[in-house]
Amino acid sequence: MVIEELKDHQQLIQRVIDGQSRDIEMACKLMVSTLMNGNKVLLAGNGGSAADAQHIAAELSGRFVKERKALPGIALTVDTSALTSIANDYGYEHVFSRQVEALAQKDDLFIGISTSGNSQGILNALQTARAIGCKTLGLSGRNGGKMNGLCDLNIIVPSEVTARIQEIHILIGHILCKAVDDAF
């Protein structure tokens, strides 16, 4: 079982190398230019994708590998008072879009993470971010879902397996953070 899991992961990484390398490079440039211009990165996802959003935001405000100045990475998944009050008053599908409306400014970057590409809360947040004038980056899986039409760039992990998609999402997150480290 262990060898099969590792080989499955290895095969998916090769598919990502072959099919998404250029998009990942573009995402690195997008994130670096956003931060270089003094803007912030906001991230959101549900479940494991929420953990990925928090992980990437922490690498920005803390550090990834090298010592550098703290950078504005904000996970919209961590404020339980905001999440629960917005969910109670507006519905769960608005927990991220209301926070984007409150915190985002033109030229910020919103990163929406959804393994299906169809999480309604992420779709709503992407729409709100675009209306504000934010750049939008998606990390999705399967066929990219409805996120395809809402992202400036949607990196689609070519798998139907949620665990594999999430593994590649955090790998992409680390690549983004390495690009930031290199730039700062």
Beta strands, then each sheet from edge to edge (+ up, - down):
strand 1: 41-45
strand 2: 73-75
strand 3: 109-114
strand 4: 135-141
strand 5: 153-157
sheet 1: 2+ 1+ 3+ 4+ 5+
end
